[in-house]
Amino acid sequence: MRYLKLLSFYFFFFFFFTLSDILLLHLYVIHYQNNRIRSLNVNW
């Protein structure tokens, strides 16, 4: 029972960090694309 709890704990942390990584990457890509589009519009 103790091992199961520990395993679920590790799984939760792994899932949480993976999800946060994906969200951060997604936000970074959106931010980068917006900046690029804005700079292109300014140069145009």
mmCIF file as Biopython writes it, N, C-alpha, C and O atoms, coordinates in Angstrom:
data_model
#
loop_
_atom_site.group_PDB
_atom_site.id
_atom_site.type_symbol
_atom_site.label_atom_id
_atom_site.label_alt_id
_atom_site.label_comp_id
_atom_site.label_asym_id
_atom_site.label_entity_id
_atom_site.label_seq_id
_atom_site.pdbx_PDB_ins_code
_atom_site.Cartn_x
_atom_site.Cartn_y
_atom_site.Cartn_z
_atom_site.occupancy
_atom_site.B_iso_or_equiv
_atom_site.auth_seq_id
_atom_site.auth_asym_id
_atom_site.pdbx_PDB_model_num
ATOM 1   N N  . MET A ? 1  ? 0.839 -1.206 0.000   1.0 0.0 1  A 1 
ATOM 2   C CA . MET A ? 1  ? 0.000 0.000  0.000   1.0 0.0 1  A 1 
ATOM 3   C C  . MET A ? 1  ? 0.878 1.262  0.000   1.0 0.0 1  A 1 
ATOM 4   O O  . MET A ? 1  ? 0.581 2.237  -0.691  1.0 0.0 1  A 1 
ATOM 5   N N  . ARG A ? 2  ? 1.930 1.225  0.763   1.0 0.0 2  A 1 
ATOM 6   C CA . ARG A ? 2  ? 2.816 2.379  0.827   1.0 0.0 2  A 1 
ATOM 7   C C  . ARG A ? 2  ? 3.497 2.623  -0.526  1.0 0.0 2  A 1 
ATOM 8   O O  . ARG A ? 2  ? 3.650 3.763  -0.964  1.0 0.0 2  A 1 
ATOM 9   N N  . TYR A ? 3  ? 3.898 1.534  -1.168  1.0 0.0 3  A 1 
ATOM 10  C CA . TYR A ? 3  ? 4.561 1.672  -2.464  1.0 0.0 3  A 1 
ATOM 11  C C  . TYR A ? 3  ? 3.607 2.235  -3.514  1.0 0.0 3  A 1 
ATOM 12  O O  . TYR A ? 3  ? 4.006 3.015  -4.379  1.0 0.0 3  A 1 
ATOM 13  N N  . LEU A ? 4  ? 2.370 1.837  -3.424  1.0 0.0 4  A 1 
ATOM 14  C CA . LEU A ? 4  ? 1.369 2.329  -4.372  1.0 0.0 4  A 1 
ATOM 15  C C  . LEU A ? 4  ? 1.173 3.839  -4.202  1.0 0.0 4  A 1 
ATOM 16  O O  . LEU A ? 4  ? 1.061 4.577  -5.180  1.0 0.0 4  A 1 
ATOM 17  N N  . LYS A ? 5  ? 1.134 4.268  -2.978  1.0 0.0 5  A 1 
ATOM 18  C CA . LYS A ? 5  ? 0.972 5.698  -2.704  1.0 0.0 5  A 1 
ATOM 19  C C  . LYS A ? 5  ? 2.176 6.479  -3.237  1.0 0.0 5  A 1 
ATOM 20  O O  . LYS A ? 5  ? 2.020 7.544  -3.835  1.0 0.0 5  A 1 
ATOM 21  N N  . LEU A ? 6  ? 3.366 5.944  -3.016  1.0 0.0 6  A 1 
ATOM 22  C CA . LEU A ? 6  ? 4.585 6.585  -3.498  1.0 0.0 6  A 1 
ATOM 23  C C  . LEU A ? 6  ? 4.588 6.641  -5.024  1.0 0.0 6  A 1 
ATOM 24  O O  . LEU A ? 6  ? 4.964 7.653  -5.615  1.0 0.0 6  A 1 
ATOM 25  N N  . LEU A ? 7  ? 4.174 5.569  -5.640  1.0 0.0 7  A 1 
ATOM 26  C CA . LEU A ? 7  ? 4.134 5.503  -7.102  1.0 0.0 7  A 1 
ATOM 27  C C  . LEU A ? 7  ? 3.152 6.531  -7.662  1.0 0.0 7  A 1 
ATOM 28  O O  . LEU A ? 7  ? 3.462 7.227  -8.629  1.0 0.0 7  A 1 
ATOM 29  N N  . SER A ? 8  ? 1.996 6.622  -7.068  1.0 0.0 8  A 1 
ATOM 30  C CA . SER A ? 8  ? 1.005 7.596  -7.533  1.0 0.0 8  A 1 
ATOM 31  C C  . SER A ? 8  ? 1.517 9.027  -7.312  1.0 0.0 8  A 1 
ATOM 32  O O  . SER A ? 8  ? 1.256 9.922  -8.117  1.0 0.0 8  A 1 
ATOM 33  N N  . PHE A ? 9  ? 2.244 9.223  -6.218  1.0 0.0 9  A 1 
ATOM 34  C CA . PHE A ? 9  ? 2.837 10.525 -5.931  1.0 0.0 9  A 1 
ATOM 35  C C  . PHE A ? 9  ? 3.832 10.919 -7.020  1.0 0.0 9  A 1 
ATOM 36  O O  . PHE A ? 9  ? 3.798 12.041 -7.526  1.0 0.0 9  A 1 
ATOM 37  N N  . TYR A ? 10 ? 4.719 9.984  -7.377  1.0 0.0 10 A 1 
ATOM 38  C CA . TYR A ? 10 ? 5.699 10.248 -8.432  1.0 0.0 10 A 1 
ATOM 39  C C  . TYR A ? 10 ? 5.016 10.477 -9.773  1.0 0.0 10 A 1 
ATOM 40  O O  . TYR A ? 10 ? 5.401 11.359 -10.541 1.0 0.0 10 A 1 
ATOM 41  N N  . PHE A ? 11 ? 4.007 9.674  -10.038 1.0 0.0 11 A 1 
ATOM 42  C CA . PHE A ? 11 ? 3.283 9.811  -11.297 1.0 0.0 11 A 1 
ATOM 43  C C  . PHE A ? 11 ? 2.617 11.183 -11.392 1.0 0.0 11 A 1 
ATOM 44  O O  . PHE A ? 11 ? 2.643 11.818 -12.447 1.0 0.0 11 A 1 
ATOM 45  N N  . PHE A ? 12 ? 2.030 11.631 -10.302 1.0 0.0 12 A 1 
ATOM 46  C CA . PHE A ? 12 ? 1.384 12.941 -10.278 1.0 0.0 12 A 1 
ATOM 47  C C  . PHE A ? 12 ? 2.395 14.055 -10.554 1.0 0.0 12 A 1 
ATOM 48  O O  . PHE A ? 12 ? 2.124 14.966 -11.336 1.0 0.0 12 A 1 
ATOM 49  N N  . PHE A ? 13 ? 3.555 13.977 -9.912  1.0 0.0 13 A 1 
ATOM 50  C CA . PHE A ? 13 ? 4.580 14.993 -10.130 1.0 0.0 13 A 1 
ATOM 51  C C  . PHE A ? 13 ? 5.072 14.990 -11.567 1.0 0.0 13 A 1 
ATOM 52  O O  . PHE A ? 13 ? 5.250 16.041 -12.182 1.0 0.0 13 A 1 
ATOM 53  N N  . PHE A ? 14 ? 5.289 13.790 -12.092 1.0 0.0 14 A 1 
ATOM 54  C CA . PHE A ? 14 ? 5.754 13.671 -13.475 1.0 0.0 14 A 1 
ATOM 55  C C  . PHE A ? 14 ? 4.727 14.272 -14.439 1.0 0.0 14 A 1 
ATOM 56  O O  . PHE A ? 14 ? 5.079 15.020 -15.350 1.0 0.0 14 A 1 
ATOM 57  N N  . PHE A ? 15 ? 3.474 13.937 -14.226 1.0 0.0 15 A 1 
ATOM 58  C CA . PHE A ? 15 ? 2.393 14.442 -15.075 1.0 0.0 15 A 1 
ATOM 59  C C  . PHE A ? 15 ? 2.298 15.968 -14.978 1.0 0.0 15 A 1 
ATOM 60  O O  . PHE A ? 15 ? 2.163 16.655 -15.990 1.0 0.0 15 A 1 
ATOM 61  N N  . PHE A ? 16 ? 2.368 16.483 -13.760 1.0 0.0 16 A 1 
ATOM 62  C CA . PHE A ? 16 ? 2.257 17.923 -13.543 1.0 0.0 16 A 1 
ATOM 63  C C  . PHE A ? 16 ? 3.390 18.684 -14.232 1.0 0.0 16 A 1 
ATOM 64  O O  . PHE A ? 16 ? 3.152 19.693 -14.895 1.0 0.0 16 A 1 
ATOM 65  N N  . PHE A ? 17 ? 4.627 18.194 -14.071 1.0 0.0 17 A 1 
ATOM 66  C CA . PHE A ? 17 ? 5.770 18.880 -14.677 1.0 0.0 17 A 1 
ATOM 67  C C  . PHE A ? 17 ? 5.731 18.796 -16.197 1.0 0.0 17 A 1 
ATOM 68  O O  . PHE A ? 17 ? 6.090 19.751 -16.885 1.0 0.0 17 A 1 
ATOM 69  N N  . THR A ? 18 ? 5.298 17.661 -16.716 1.0 0.0 18 A 1 
ATOM 70  C CA . THR A ? 18 ? 5.187 17.520 -18.170 1.0 0.0 18 A 1 
ATOM 71  C C  . THR A ? 18 ? 4.140 18.482 -18.712 1.0 0.0 18 A 1 
ATOM 72  O O  . THR A ? 18 ? 4.355 19.133 -19.735 1.0 0.0 18 A 1 
ATOM 73  N N  . LEU A ? 19 ? 3.020 18.569 -18.032 1.0 0.0 19 A 1 
ATOM 74  C CA . LEU A ? 19 ? 1.948 19.462 -18.461 1.0 0.0 19 A 1 
ATOM 75  C C  . LEU A ? 19 ? 2.410 20.923 -18.406 1.0 0.0 19 A 1 
ATOM 76  O O  . LEU A ? 19 ? 2.148 21.687 -19.335 1.0 0.0 19 A 1 
ATOM 77  N N  . SER A ? 20 ? 3.080 21.309 -17.348 1.0 0.0 20 A 1 
ATOM 78  C CA . SER A ? 20 ? 3.554 22.688 -17.224 1.0 0.0 20 A 1 
ATOM 79  C C  . SER A ? 20 ? 4.597 22.993 -18.297 1.0 0.0 20 A 1 
ATOM 80  O O  . SER A ? 20 ? 4.626 24.099 -18.838 1.0 0.0 20 A 1 
ATOM 81  N N  . ASP A ? 21 ? 5.461 22.010 -18.608 1.0 0.0 21 A 1 
ATOM 82  C CA . ASP A ? 21 ? 6.448 22.186 -19.669 1.0 0.0 21 A 1 
ATOM 83  C C  . ASP A ? 21 ? 5.765 22.439 -21.005 1.0 0.0 21 A 1 
ATOM 84  O O  . ASP A ? 21 ? 6.154 23.339 -21.749 1.0 0.0 21 A 1 
ATOM 85  N N  . ILE A ? 22 ? 4.757 21.649 -21.302 1.0 0.0 22 A 1 
ATOM 86  C CA . ILE A ? 22 ? 4.040 21.797 -22.571 1.0 0.0 22 A 1 
ATOM 87  C C  . ILE A ? 22 ? 3.343 23.153 -22.633 1.0 0.0 22 A 1 
ATOM 88  O O  . ILE A ? 22 ? 3.360 23.818 -23.669 1.0 0.0 22 A 1 
ATOM 89  N N  . LEU A ? 23 ? 2.739 23.555 -21.537 1.0 0.0 23 A 1 
ATOM 90  C CA . LEU A ? 23 ? 2.047 24.846 -21.508 1.0 0.0 23 A 1 
ATOM 91  C C  . LEU A ? 23 ? 3.027 26.001 -21.680 1.0 0.0 23 A 1 
ATOM 92  O O  . LEU A ? 23 ? 2.748 26.951 -22.411 1.0 0.0 23 A 1 
ATOM 93  N N  . LEU A ? 24 ? 4.169 25.921 -21.011 1.0 0.0 24 A 1 
ATOM 94  C CA . LEU A ? 24 ? 5.171 26.974 -21.141 1.0 0.0 24 A 1 
ATOM 95  C C  . LEU A ? 24 ? 5.700 27.050 -22.562 1.0 0.0 24 A 1 
ATOM 96  O O  . LEU A ? 24 ? 5.873 28.137 -23.112 1.0 0.0 24 A 1 
ATOM 97  N N  . LEU A ? 25 ? 5.956 25.895 -23.151 1.0 0.0 25 A 1 
ATOM 98  C CA . LEU A ? 25 ? 6.442 25.858 -24.527 1.0 0.0 25 A 1 
ATOM 99  C C  . LEU A ? 25 ? 5.407 26.471 -25.470 1.0 0.0 25 A 1 
ATOM 100 O O  . LEU A ? 25 ? 5.754 27.237 -26.369 1.0 0.0 25 A 1 
ATOM 101 N N  . HIS A ? 26 ? 4.155 26.133 -25.263 1.0 0.0 26 A 1 
ATOM 102 C CA . HIS A ? 26 ? 3.072 26.657 -26.096 1.0 0.0 26 A 1 
ATOM 103 C C  . HIS A ? 26 ? 2.976 28.181 -25.965 1.0 0.0 26 A 1 
ATOM 104 O O  . HIS A ? 26 ? 2.847 28.886 -26.966 1.0 0.0 26 A 1 
ATOM 105 N N  . LEU A ? 27 ? 3.039 28.678 -24.743 1.0 0.0 27 A 1 
ATOM 106 C CA . LEU A ? 27 ? 2.988 30.122 -24.519 1.0 0.0 27 A 1 
ATOM 107 C C  . LEU A ? 27 ? 4.188 30.817 -25.145 1.0 0.0 27 A 1 
ATOM 108 O O  . LEU A ? 27 ? 4.057 31.899 -25.718 1.0 0.0 27 A 1 
ATOM 109 N N  . TYR A ? 28 ? 5.354 30.198 -25.035 1.0 0.0 28 A 1 
ATOM 110 C CA . TYR A ? 28 ? 6.564 30.780 -25.615 1.0 0.0 28 A 1 
ATOM 111 C C  . TYR A ? 28 ? 6.445 30.881 -27.137 1.0 0.0 28 A 1 
ATOM 112 O O  . TYR A ? 28 ? 6.815 31.895 -27.729 1.0 0.0 28 A 1 
ATOM 113 N N  . VAL A ? 29 ? 5.927 29.825 -27.760 1.0 0.0 29 A 1 
ATOM 114 C CA . VAL A ? 29 ? 5.761 29.816 -29.220 1.0 0.0 29 A 1 
ATOM 115 C C  . VAL A ? 29 ? 4.774 30.900 -29.654 1.0 0.0 29 A 1 
ATOM 116 O O  . VAL A ? 29 ? 5.024 31.614 -30.625 1.0 0.0 29 A 1 
ATOM 117 N N  . ILE A ? 30 ? 3.665 31.024 -28.945 1.0 0.0 30 A 1 
ATOM 118 C CA . ILE A ? 30 ? 2.670 32.055 -29.272 1.0 0.0 30 A 1 
ATOM 119 C C  . ILE A ? 30 ? 3.289 33.448 -29.112 1.0 0.0 30 A 1 
ATOM 120 O O  . ILE A ? 30 ? 3.102 34.310 -29.971 1.0 0.0 30 A 1 
ATOM 121 N N  . HIS A ? 31 ? 4.008 33.666 -28.040 1.0 0.0 31 A 1 
ATOM 122 C CA . HIS A ? 31 ? 4.646 34.952 -27.791 1.0 0.0 31 A 1 
ATOM 123 C C  . HIS A ? 31 ? 5.665 35.270 -28.888 1.0 0.0 31 A 1 
ATOM 124 O O  . HIS A ? 31 ? 5.716 36.391 -29.392 1.0 0.0 31 A 1 
ATOM 125 N N  . TYR A ? 32 ? 6.465 34.284 -29.246 1.0 0.0 32 A 1 
ATOM 126 C CA . TYR A ? 32 ? 7.489 34.475 -30.273 1.0 0.0 32 A 1 
ATOM 127 C C  . TYR A ? 32 ? 6.851 34.806 -31.624 1.0 0.0 32 A 1 
ATOM 128 O O  . TYR A ? 32 ? 7.314 35.704 -32.326 1.0 0.0 32 A 1 
ATOM 129 N N  . GLN A ? 33 ? 5.796 34.088 -31.985 1.0 0.0 33 A 1 
ATOM 130 C CA . GLN A ? 33 ? 5.119 34.339 -33.260 1.0 0.0 33 A 1 
ATOM 131 C C  . GLN A ? 33 ? 4.483 35.725 -33.271 1.0 0.0 33 A 1 
ATOM 132 O O  . GLN A ? 33 ? 4.529 36.417 -34.288 1.0 0.0 33 A 1 
ATOM 133 N N  . ASN A ? 34 ? 3.897 36.134 -32.164 1.0 0.0 34 A 1 
ATOM 134 C CA . ASN A ? 34 ? 3.292 37.465 -32.092 1.0 0.0 34 A 1 
ATOM 135 C C  . ASN A ? 34 ? 4.345 38.553 -32.249 1.0 0.0 34 A 1 
ATOM 136 O O  . ASN A ? 34 ? 4.116 39.545 -32.941 1.0 0.0 34 A 1 
ATOM 137 N N  . ASN A ? 35 ? 5.493 38.372 -31.614 1.0 0.0 35 A 1 
ATOM 138 C CA . ASN A ? 35 ? 6.562 39.357 -31.738 1.0 0.0 35 A 1 
ATOM 139 C C  . ASN A ? 35 ? 7.084 39.425 -33.162 1.0 0.0 35 A 1 
ATOM 140 O O  . ASN A ? 35 ? 7.362 40.508 -33.676 1.0 0.0 35 A 1 
ATOM 141 N N  . ARG A ? 36 ? 7.215 38.281 -33.791 1.0 0.0 36 A 1 
ATOM 142 C CA . ARG A ? 36 ? 7.718 38.233 -35.161 1.0 0.0 36 A 1 
ATOM 143 C C  . ARG A ? 36 ? 6.737 38.925 -36.109 1.0 0.0 36 A 1 
ATOM 144 O O  . ARG A ? 36 ? 7.144 39.686 -36.986 1.0 0.0 36 A 1 
ATOM 145 N N  . ILE A ? 37 ? 5.457 38.657 -35.926 1.0 0.0 37 A 1 
ATOM 146 C CA . ILE A ? 37 ? 4.428 39.280 -36.770 1.0 0.0 37 A 1 
ATOM 147 C C  . ILE A ? 37 ? 4.419 40.797 -36.542 1.0 0.0 37 A 1 
ATOM 148 O O  . ILE A ? 37 ? 4.294 41.572 -37.490 1.0 0.0 37 A 1 
ATOM 149 N N  . ARG A ? 38 ? 4.550 41.202 -35.306 1.0 0.0 38 A 1 
ATOM 150 C CA . ARG A ? 38 ? 4.547 42.628 -34.981 1.0 0.0 38 A 1 
ATOM 151 C C  . ARG A ? 38 ? 5.763 43.318 -35.611 1.0 0.0 38 A 1 
ATOM 152 O O  . ARG A ? 38 ? 5.633 44.401 -36.182 1.0 0.0 38 A 1 
ATOM 153 N N  . SER A ? 39 ? 6.922 42.704 -35.512 1.0 0.0 39 A 1 
ATOM 154 C CA . SER A ? 39 ? 8.132 43.294 -36.087 1.0 0.0 39 A 1 
ATOM 155 C C  . SER A ? 39 ? 8.031 43.341 -37.614 1.0 0.0 39 A 1 
ATOM 156 O O  . SER A ? 39 ? 8.500 44.290 -38.242 1.0 0.0 39 A 1 
ATOM 157 N N  . LEU A ? 40 ? 7.421 42.318 -38.203 1.0 0.0 40 A 1 
ATOM 158 C CA . LEU A ? 40 ? 7.226 42.323 -39.659 1.0 0.0 40 A 1 
ATOM 159 C C  . LEU A ? 40 ? 6.293 43.460 -40.059 1.0 0.0 40 A 1 
ATOM 160 O O  . LEU A ? 40 ? 6.526 44.136 -41.062 1.0 0.0 40 A 1 
ATOM 161 N N  . ASN A ? 41 ? 5.252 43.669 -39.288 1.0 0.0 41 A 1 
ATOM 162 C CA . ASN A ? 41 ? 4.314 44.750 -39.590 1.0 0.0 41 A 1 
ATOM 163 C C  . ASN A ? 41 ? 4.987 46.115 -39.436 1.0 0.0 41 A 1 
ATOM 164 O O  . ASN A ? 41 ? 4.728 47.031 -40.216 1.0 0.0 41 A 1 
ATOM 165 N N  . VAL A ? 42 ? 5.838 46.243 -38.442 1.0 0.0 42 A 1 
ATOM 166 C CA . VAL A ? 42 ? 6.546 47.509 -38.227 1.0 0.0 42 A 1 
ATOM 167 C C  . VAL A ? 42 ? 7.515 47.755 -39.380 1.0 0.0 42 A 1 
ATOM 168 O O  . VAL A ? 42 ? 7.603 48.877 -39.880 1.0 0.0 42 A 1 
ATOM 169 N N  . ASN A ? 43 ? 8.232 46.738 -39.805 1.0 0.0 43 A 1 
ATOM 170 C CA . ASN A ? 43 ? 9.182 46.890 -40.912 1.0 0.0 43 A 1 
ATOM 171 C C  . ASN A ? 43 ? 8.469 47.149 -42.237 1.0 0.0 43 A 1 
ATOM 172 O O  . ASN A ? 43 ? 8.987 47.844 -43.110 1.0 0.0 43 A 1 
ATOM 173 N N  . TRP A ? 44 ? 7.308 46.593 -42.367 1.0 0.0 44 A 1 
ATOM 174 C CA . TRP A ? 44 ? 6.535 46.794 -43.581 1.0 0.0 44 A 1 
ATOM 175 C C  . TRP A ? 44 ? 6.080 48.239 -43.656 1.0 0.0 44 A 1 
ATOM 176 O O  . TRP A ? 44 ? 5.406 48.625 -44.612 1.0 0.0 44 A 1 
#
